[in-house]
């Protein structure tokens, strides 16, 4: 199952509008029906919780002048969470956006009309889903409607506020850079953490967090609303939610604890925290809360399991930092068996800045990138060639009558670099 997409990065000229703003001027570019439909589509994506960014080879003042002076544009500047408007390679700009937003590249969708720009991003950011718009503008609305990566199962209140939440986080980062020490930064934030039993109206958000949280997720168990409700109502698991706020605003519901009571220990099923609240001591308060509950119920231990994935190294770093002496092997992962007093009395000492690694360190990462490249080809082909039953039937019939090529006389030679691998993957998919 693929990680959910969270960010859409949009080109500007010939994508958001017809024309080149730096040459045609604000009044010379045209918001024609296909581009207006594209903007309306992206506004709907924004309202569903996607973050919208711009990545354009342009002068900043030319692009922002269009947003300020062309009032008929459906997409507004305040709906843009961040932008990279310069003359750098777009792959480098997308990597910069990923770092600033603290999100993995595999959560990004890049949309551009230029095949050369798309190829550059595909080559240098293979984890990004790169979508090249149809050369015929009138096909753009149909193309977008048939890209399944834009589909959303359910929209939560946090989704509707996501752009504002990330804009607040950018302000926090500016404040962090101005602070003399990380401790000064945290003190100045005035962080408030509320840990409470799950409420009915938060069930959708809790399920969404189990589906979307990757970096700080100890077991990465994905669950639906109905499953979580069933587990809690049956008494098999208890659930706590974590809400955080500070001087810059409300983070929303960002953490979840699911656990059960054993004979002498709390056994943690799910321990997760959104990356936007990570590294500020919230995770310490979550573990301390479990310690307090265990102490009140006369239990001796907190059993915290860690199951490794390509992305959840930050979760293991936290457990190692607070409980390396409690660590023992458990299958392919680890079990941290915390004494109840150690957990209950846990506090955070911010001596160093937080460090979150967005890059997969797992040796399977390269294989995952190849799979993502194949997926990109599949999504593009479905949206452009297989968008209705007639097109699908034609493809099936054509496959029935394929003539296999003759056997090669030369010896097989494996791909020697990444570019050759991409070409081979594209050929294999197409044939």
N, C-alpha and C positions, 0 to 999 in steps of 0.2 A: 504494500500500500504506500503510495507516494505521500510525502509530507505536503501539508496544505500550502497553497500559494497565499502570500500576504501582501505583496507589493507589486504594483504595475508601474513600469517605467516607460514613459511616452516620449517619442520624438515630437518635434513641433512642426517644422516646415514640411508640407505635403502629407502630414499625418493629422495634426489637429486642425490645420487649415490648408487651403489650396494656395500655393505660392510660397515665396521666400521673403520673410519679413524684413531681412536686412537689405534686400534689393528692391522689393516692391513697396515697402513702407507699410505703415499700419493701415492706411486706407486702400492699399493695393492688393492686399491678400483677401481671399474670399472664404467665407464660411459657407461652403456649398452644402447641399443636402446630405451627401455621404459623410462629410466631416462633422456636420452638425449631429448626425445620428451617432457617430463615433463618440463625440463629446457627451451626448446624453447617456450613452451606454456606460461611459466611464464615471459619470456622476452617480448612476445607479450602483456601480461597483463600489464607489466611495461610500455610499449610504449603506451598503452591505458589509462594510468593515474593511475593505481593501485600502491600503495606503497608496496614494497617487504621487508619483515623482516625475520630474521632467529631466530629460537628458538630450541636449541639443547642441550642435556645433553652430554657435551663434554668439552675438553680443548680448549680454544680459539685458541692457536697456531696451533693445529692439523687441525681445520676447515679452518682457513685462509691460511694455507699451501696448502691445496687442491686448493683453489681459485687462489693462486699465481702460483702454479707449474703445474696445469693441464690446459694447455692453450686450450684444445679442449672443455672445458665446455662452453656451450652457455651463461649461466648466469654468469655475472661478478660481482666482489666485488663492483664496483662503482654503480651498479644497486640496491644494498642493502641499504635501507635508515637507518636501525638500526638493531641491533642483541642482543639477550640474549643467550650467550653461557656459561652455568654454570650447576650446579647440583641441582638447585632449582626446585620446582614443576612448570610445564609449565603454569599452570593457573596463578600463581603469576607473572611469567615473562610476560605473555600477558597483565595482568593488568598494569604492569610497563610500557610496550610499549604504552598502551592506554594513560596513564598519560603523558608520555613524548611527544607523538605526539598530545596530546590534542584532542583525538577523542574518541567517545563512543565505548564500546565493541561491540555493535550491528553493527558496520561498519567493523568488523574483520572476516576474514575467516582463519581457522587453518587447515593445511594439514599435516597429519602424517600417517605413515604406521602401527604404533603400536596401537592395540585396547585398551590397558590399558592406554596409554597416552591420547588417544581420550576420553575415559570415564572420566578420571580425569578432563580434560578441560570442558567437557560437564556438569559435576556435579558442578564445581566451577565457571564456566563462561558460564551460560546457554544462554546468549545473543549472544555469539560467534557462528558462523556457523562452526561446526567441521566436517571435511571430512576425513573419514578413507579410505586410498587407498586400492584398491583390493589386495588380498593376491597373486593373480597371476599377476606378473609384466606386462605381455603382454597386460593385460586389462587396464592398467593405461591410455594410450592415449585416448582410447574410453571413459573411465569414465570421464576424464576431459572435453572432448568435449560435454558431455551431462549434465554438471552441469550448469543450467541456471543462477546461481549467477555470473558466469564469463562473461556473455553476456554484451555488451556495445552498446548503441544506436548510439552514435556519439562521436568522439574524438576531443577535442579542443586543441588549442595551449598550454593552461595552463596544460592540461592533460599530454602532452609530456614533460613538464618541472617540473611535480609535485615532483619527487624524489629530484631534485636539490633545489626546493623551501623548502621542509621540511628539507633537510640537512642544508640549510642556517638558518632555524629556530632553529635547534639544536645549531648552533654556537651562535645565538642570546641569547639562554637560558644560555649558558656558560658565555657569556658576562654579562648577568643580574646577575648571581650568584657572579661575581667578583665585581660588582658595589656596592658602599657603601649604596646607597639609590635607590629606584625605579625612583626618579626624575633624579638622575645622569645617570641611565641606559637610560632613554628616551632622555636625552640631548645628550648622547654619540651616540645614534642611528642615529641622523640626519635625522629624519623621514620626508619624502616628500609625500604629499597627493594631488592627482589631481582629481577633481570632474568635469565631463563634460557630455554634452548630449550624448546619446547612438549613436554609429557608427555602420554601417551595418555589419562590420566584427566582431563585438563583440556580435552580437545577440545570437549566439550559447552559448557563455559563460554566458550571462545574464540568459538565460533559464536554463542552467545547475545549476547556483547558486540558482535559485528558487526551483530546484528539490532536491538539496543536502544540503543546509544550514539549520541547525536545532537549534543550540544554540542561536545565535543572529539573530532571524527571528521573527519579531513582529506579523505577521499574518500567516506565513507559507502557503501562497497561491502558489501552484505549477502551472507553466505555460509552454507551449510549445513555440518554436520559433515563429511559425505562429500566435499564440494567442497574444504574446507580440507585434509582428509586426503590427497585425491588430489593437490592442488597441492604439498604438502610431500613426499609420498613420491616424486613424479616428479622432485623436485629443481628444479622451476620456481620455487618460492618457499621461503624460509626463514621460520620463525616464532619469535618471542621472546614470552614472557609476562612480565607485571609484577605482582608481589605486594608489598603494602605493609602495614606495621604501625606502631603507635606506642604510647605509654604507655596509651592508652585501650582498645586492642584491635587485632584483625586486620581490615584492610579486605578481605582476600581477594584474589582475582585480579581486578585492576582495569584492566589495560592490555594491549594487543596491538600487536606490530609484525610486519607481513608485508612481505618485500622480496625483490628479486632482484639478482643480480650482473650488471652491464653490463661493457663493455670497460674503462671507466675510472671507473665510478661505481656506487654502490649506488642502485638505483631503488626508492623506497618505494611499496608498493602500498596498505598500510593502516597508519595511525598513529592509534590511538585510546586514550582514557583516560576511565574512568568519572568522572562529575562529582563524586563524593564524595572523589576524590583530587586534584581539579584545583586549580591555583593554589598548590601547595606545593613546587614544584620537581621533581616527579616527571617531568613532561614534558621538562624540561631534561636529566635523567639519561637518559631514553630516547633523545633525539637524540645525546647524548654517547656513549652505548653504540654507536650506529650509526657514529659517527665513529671510535671505537676499532677496531671491526671492519674498517672500510674501510682504516684505517691499517695494521692487521696484514696485510691482504691486498694491500697495495701499490696501492690505488686513490686517486684524487685528489678525488673529489666525492661528495656525498650529494644526490641529486635527490629533492626532496620536493614532490609535487603537492598542490594544494589545489583542491577542487571545491566551490563555494559551495552551501549549502542555506539554508532558512529559519532554521536553528537553529545552524549551526556557526561563527558569528562568533567565539566564543572561541578556536577553533583558528587562525583568521587573525590574531587579535590577538597570539597567542603567536609565530607565525612572523614577523610584522612586527617584534615587539619584539626578537627575537634575530637576524633576518637580513634587514632591510629592504633592505640593499645587494645582497642575493643574489636579489632578486625580479624576475621577468620574466613578461610576459603569456603565458598558455597557454590558448587557446580562451576559454571563459567564466570560467576560473579563473586560477590562478597557478602558476608553477614557481619554487621556491626552490632554487637551486643552491649548496649550502654547500661551501666548501673543506673538505677533510677535517680540517685542523688547527683551523679555527674550530669545527667541530662537536665534535671530540674534547675540546677544552679548555673547552667550555661549562659554566658554573656558574650558580647562581641567587643573586641578591642581592635578598632580600625587603625592599625599601625601602618598598613600599606594599602595601596589602591587595589580595587578589585581587578581581576583579570578573567575575561571570558573569551574562550577560543571558539571562533566561528568555523574554523577549518577542520574537517574530519581528519582524525589521526589514524583511524582504522585502516588497515591494509586493504580492506574491501572498497575503499573510497573510489579508486580508479574504476573498478568494475561498476560502481554505482553511477559514475559520470557517463560511462558508455551506455548504460541503461537509460539515463536521462536524455542522451542524444537520440537514441532510438525513439523514446517517447515523444520528443519534440517533433521528429519527422512524422510520427503517427498522428499527432494532434494537428499538424499543419495539413497533412493529406486528408484527414477526415473533414476538416473545415472547408477545404477548397474543392475536394473531388468526391467525397462520400457523404454529402450532407442530406441526401434524401434516398428513399428506397430504390428509385430508378437507377441512380448512380451506383448504389451498392450491388444491385442485380447485374448491371453491366460488368462490373469488376469480377463478380463470381463467374459469369459466363466466359469472360476472357481467360480466366484461370483454367477453365476446363479444357480449353483448346491450346494451351501453351505447348510449344515445341521445345523440348530440352536442348540446350546447346551441345555441340559435340564435346567429347572429353578433351581436356587440354593435353597436348603432347609434352609441354614443358613441365618441369618440376615445380611443385607448390613453393611459393616464397611468402613467408609471414610478413605482416606489416612491421616496418622498422621505426615508425614514429607515430605521434598522436594524429597528425593530419591524415596519414594513410589509413589509420584505424577508422576515422570518421568517414572517409570516402568508402571504405569497405562496408561499413555499417549502412550507409545510405544506399549502396548498390544492393546489398542483401535485402533490405527492407523493400526497395522498389521492385525487386524481382520475386 
